[in-house]
Amino acid sequence: MLIARVIGTTVATIKDEKLFSRKLLIVRQTDESGNPVGKPYVAVDTVDAGIGELVLTCAGSSARQTAITKDSPVDAVIMAVIDSLEVDGKVSFRKS
């Protein structure tokens, strides 16, 4: 799993039929404090995340293990919206 921030949306009107009605969000990997560290990528949203939220993503074959993405051609999925992060006994992020 990776921590990422939702930074945008994407629209694809022509896509695989298993992706119809699926929200595709642009996310960027972050560190445990929410600072960007990776390149942006597109993930299928399974939890109704919004722009600016910190989320947990999964990539590769594991991304196809949710009820929504089962047997779908996806490589990344948003599977949780983070409420808070605690590292070394200190809260590094708390959703406002």
C-alpha positions as a Markdown table, in Angstrom:
| # | Residue | x | y | z |
|---|---|---|---|---|
| 1 | Met | 0.0 | 0.0 | 0.0 |
| 2 | Leu | 1.1 | 3.5 | -0.7 |
| 3 | Ile | 0.1 | 6.8 | 0.8 |
| 4 | Ala | -1.0 | 9.3 | -1.8 |
| 5 | Arg | -2.9 | 12.6 | -2.2 |
| 6 | Val | -5.7 | 13.0 | -4.7 |
| 7 | Ile | -4.6 | 15.9 | -7.0 |
| 8 | Gly | -7.1 | 15.7 | -9.8 |
| 9 | Thr | -9.6 | 13.9 | -12.0 |
| 10 | Thr | -9.6 | 12.3 | -15.4 |
| 11 | Val | -12.4 | 11.6 | -17.8 |
| 12 | Ala | -12.3 | 8.8 | -20.4 |
| 13 | Thr | -15.5 | 8.4 | -22.4 |
| 14 | Ile | -14.2 | 5.5 | -24.4 |
| 15 | Lys | -12.9 | 2.8 | -22.1 |
| 16 | Asp | -13.1 | -0.9 | -21.2 |
| 17 | Glu | -16.7 | -1.9 | -20.3 |
| 18 | Lys | -15.6 | -3.0 | -16.9 |
| 19 | Leu | -14.6 | 0.6 | -16.1 |
| 20 | Phe | -17.9 | 2.2 | -17.0 |
| 21 | Ser | -19.3 | 4.3 | -14.1 |
| 22 | Arg | -15.9 | 4.2 | -12.3 |
| 23 | Lys | -14.4 | 7.4 | -11.1 |
| 24 | Leu | -10.7 | 7.8 | -12.2 |
| 25 | Leu | -8.6 | 10.1 | -10.0 |
| 26 | Ile | -5.1 | 11.4 | -10.3 |
| 27 | Val | -3.1 | 10.7 | -7.2 |
| 28 | Arg | 0.5 | 11.4 | -6.2 |
| 29 | Gln | 2.5 | 9.4 | -3.7 |
| 30 | Thr | 3.4 | 11.2 | -0.5 |
| 31 | Asp | 5.5 | 10.6 | 2.6 |
| 32 | Glu | 3.9 | 10.0 | 6.0 |
| 33 | Ser | 3.4 | 13.8 | 6.5 |
| 34 | Gly | 1.6 | 14.2 | 3.2 |
| 35 | Asn | 4.6 | 15.8 | 1.3 |
| 36 | Pro | 4.8 | 14.7 | -2.4 |
| 37 | Val | 7.5 | 12.2 | -3.2 |
| 38 | Gly | 6.4 | 10.4 | -6.4 |
| 39 | Lys | 5.0 | 10.9 | -9.8 |
| 40 | Pro | 1.3 | 11.3 | -10.4 |
| 41 | Tyr | -0.7 | 8.3 | -11.6 |
| 42 | Val | -4.4 | 7.4 | -12.2 |
| 43 | Ala | -6.3 | 5.1 | -9.7 |
| 44 | Val | -9.8 | 3.8 | -9.7 |
| 45 | Asp | -11.7 | 5.3 | -6.8 |
| 46 | Thr | -13.6 | 2.7 | -4.7 |
| 47 | Val | -14.3 | 4.9 | -1.7 |
| 48 | Asp | -15.6 | 8.2 | -3.0 |
| 49 | Ala | -12.4 | 10.1 | -2.3 |
| 50 | Gly | -12.1 | 13.8 | -3.2 |
| 51 | Ile | -9.5 | 16.2 | -4.4 |
| 52 | Gly | -7.0 | 17.1 | -1.7 |
| 53 | Glu | -7.6 | 14.0 | 0.5 |
| 54 | Leu | -4.9 | 11.7 | 1.7 |
| 55 | Val | -5.7 | 8.1 | 0.6 |
| 56 | Leu | -4.3 | 4.6 | 0.6 |
| 57 | Thr | -3.7 | 3.1 | -2.8 |
| 58 | Cys | -2.7 | -0.4 | -4.0 |
| 59 | Ala | -1.0 | -1.2 | -7.2 |
| 60 | Gly | -0.4 | -4.2 | -9.5 |
| 61 | Ser | -2.4 | -7.4 | -9.2 |
| 62 | Ser | -3.5 | -6.5 | -5.7 |
| 63 | Ala | -5.5 | -3.6 | -7.2 |
| 64 | Arg | -7.9 | -6.1 | -8.7 |
| 65 | Gln | -8.8 | -7.6 | -5.4 |
| 66 | Thr | -11.6 | -5.1 | -4.3 |
| 67 | Ala | -15.2 | -6.0 | -5.0 |
| 68 | Ile | -15.4 | -3.1 | -7.5 |
| 69 | Thr | -12.2 | -3.8 | -9.4 |
| 70 | Lys | -12.4 | -7.7 | -9.4 |
| 71 | Asp | -11.4 | -9.0 | -12.9 |
| 72 | Ser | -11.0 | -5.4 | -14.2 |
| 73 | Pro | -8.1 | -4.0 | -16.2 |
| 74 | Val | -6.7 | -1.8 | -13.4 |
| 75 | Asp | -3.3 | -1.3 | -12.1 |
| 76 | Ala | -4.0 | 1.1 | -9.2 |
| 77 | Val | -7.0 | 1.5 | -6.8 |
| 78 | Ile | -7.9 | 3.9 | -4.0 |
| 79 | Met | -9.1 | 1.7 | -1.2 |
| 80 | Ala | -9.2 | 4.0 | 1.8 |
| 81 | Val | -9.4 | 7.7 | 2.8 |
| 82 | Ile | -7.0 | 8.4 | 5.6 |
| 83 | Asp | -8.3 | 10.0 | 8.8 |
| 84 | Ser | -5.0 | 10.3 | 10.6 |
| 85 | Leu | -1.4 | 9.0 | 10.6 |
| 86 | Glu | 0.8 | 8.5 | 13.6 |
| 87 | Val | 4.5 | 7.9 | 13.2 |
| 88 | Asp | 6.8 | 7.3 | 16.2 |
| 89 | Gly | 4.1 | 8.2 | 18.6 |
| 90 | Lys | 3.4 | 11.6 | 17.0 |
| 91 | Val | 0.5 | 12.5 | 14.8 |
| 92 | Ser | 1.9 | 13.5 | 11.4 |
| 93 | Phe | -1.5 | 14.0 | 9.7 |
| 94 | Arg | -5.0 | 14.5 | 10.8 |
| 95 | Lys | -7.9 | 15.0 | 8.5 |
| 96 | Ser | -9.6 | 18.3 | 9.2 |
